[in-house]
Amino acid sequence: MVKNILKILGILILVFIIILVVKAMVISSKQVDVKEAIPYKIDSMTAAAHLSEAIQIQTVSNQEQSKTDVKQFEQFHKFLANTYPSVHKKLKKEVVAGYALLYTWKGSDPSLKPMLLMAHQDVVPVEELTKDQWKYPGFSGTIADGHVWGRGALDIKNQLIAIMEAVEFLVNRGFVPRRTIYLAFGHDEEVGGQGAQAIAKLLKDRNVSLEYVLDEGGAIMEGMLPGVESPIALVGIAEKGYLTIKLTVKGEGGHSSMPPHHTALGVLAKALVSVEENPFPKNFDSPARQMFEYVAPHMKFPLRILFANMWCFKPLLKWQFEKSESTNAMIRTTAAVTMAGASEKENILPTQAWAMINCRILPGETMDTTIAYLKKVIGNDAVAIEATPWSNDPSPVSDISQGSFTAIATIARQINPDVIVAPYLVLGATDSRHYNALTNQIYRFCPVKLKSEDLKTMHGINERISISDLGKSVKFFIALIEKTHM
Ligand SMILES: [Zn+2]
């Protein structure tokens, strides 16, 4: 009897394993089949020389607007006009909110909705402390070792130059887009994006509705996921929301020689511990799930069995994702305690203690649900909770069944046939969030191959782009403009 039960159990387990393995074997690729390459020959060295010049103009944005060296932006505009004469002859140029640029390339078919290509002109500073650690000075725009070096080479003058090179190339060939194309280059993305906001408002006031927007945010990542050999072209289809919460606790004050059982700071500390110990709930559904649906068919065994059978292994995957900071951030709203303060002297009881918690909100949740969750886990009315300005809800999730996603995915593989494309959740914030009211299709992608150590060069030391990637980026935008006019 027992023997028979064991036998049946054994057979069931075997059948179950076979189902898992078969599912992993038959899971079909979602990649677009790409046959032909992009036909044009691009002069990458000229594009590199132009990027080098762009880097040398120090368009550094400053949190205090009045401290921004506006002459650099004026010079940058002059550089663009001189370098891309055909663009400036054919397209309408408008300067918005001081230094943001909006170019309009009128399409021949007014029934088609326009598309909008984005980048930003500004860069973060080269930190004085790390200045000497650069292989080539941060604003030199040195061309060496197959790369263009300097601040903005990856974030994101590369994209701005690639777009301009592509448009100049197509205008010179007499190309006329059927769809109107906007080029929108903000001047202060690194400090809030007033420029992009003003452009979006201007277009909204003109009743413009966009087919889609393409901004920075994702890239082609090498060695990002275990079990995947191909580089992954991560096309951002959503970005997390941004919310900084201020916690305040009031106290009696007085001399620290006769303290109460808990000071204001003690109460606050307890609240902060509660927040850290009760992370937001995990949510493995889109866009993280969508990413793995695209990647799973290209994973090696045995990992592929896990990802091809998410219906069964979801709890295990969630647990695995939680272990690393970068994957954890993909599946939940995060809360980072970043600043705090209390009494001004060690022997005075604080009359007030405060702390800041920076939250990044997962699509599907909102600023309100985030605040409600924090209130619940803190569970103490003595702790006042308020949102600070500069907060925003997560973006909507773009619909990848649309033609624009397919166009981006196809061209990404045309310029790099070895990559697989996957939708992706952008963890930081981009200027594209200001365009949410103009379209429900916002993509965030830069066709550049990066390793994880390259990510640190953005806003860090030795920022650089390979000349080959820059040339491919130009091709990418040529093909994108050609394709989406259809
Ligand atoms: Zn950027």
Residues whose N, C-alpha, C, O or C-beta is under 5 A from the ligand:
A	BS01	ZN	D155 I156 E216
